[in-house]
Amino acid sequence: PTLVLELLNDTGDQSINVDERHFIDVVLQQSNRIKTLSLSERTNVIKSLKTIQPRFYSIASSPNRDAGEIHICVAAVRYETLERKRHGVTSCFLIDRCPIGSQIPVFIQRNPDFRLPQSPSTPKIMIGPGTGVAPFRSFIRHIYNDASVADSMLFFGSR
């Protein structure tokens, strides 16, 4: 970890915010110094990196209408910093490299507090300010053909 901090802080350019850089930026910028590291030092640098954390997506399908399928809504994360194009690992994998109908490994993390009211006749106002539309799409698909459903309104934000 100390060696990684040295590599991060020894950029020669004080105008660059450390938080803006990815590990590949450090490798490219410090390639001459990295070449001088011993194998054990290089190994320690790699071992000190954090593993990629899971990405959480809300289910956008309904078991009533989409039996045997799980739908999600994904927006590609694409941006540029330090004159390099960046992309979200998972969102761009799903959009650019994973054809519709592909099977990919997932796990479910339940949220028992996020659910429709017990009575279908209860009016619903669904608000998703910047959180995405997926769970609300799921709700709407779930209640779509139910004649006893009360009025429902959906407000959501997007960047």
DAZI-V995283 format. One line per field, one symbol per residue. burial: I if it has 9 or more other C-alpha atoms within 8 Angstrom, else O. A space follows every 50 residues. Layout:
# DAZI-V995283
burial = ???
This chain:
# DAZI-V995283
burial = OOOIOOIIOOIOOOOOOOOOIOOOOIIOOIIOOIOOOOOOOIOIIOOOOO OOOOOOOOIIIIIOOIOOOIOIIOOIOOOOIOOOOOIIOOIIIIIOOOOO OOOOOOOOOOOOOOOOOOOIOOIOOIOIIOOIIIIIIIIOIIIOOOOOII OOOIIIIOO
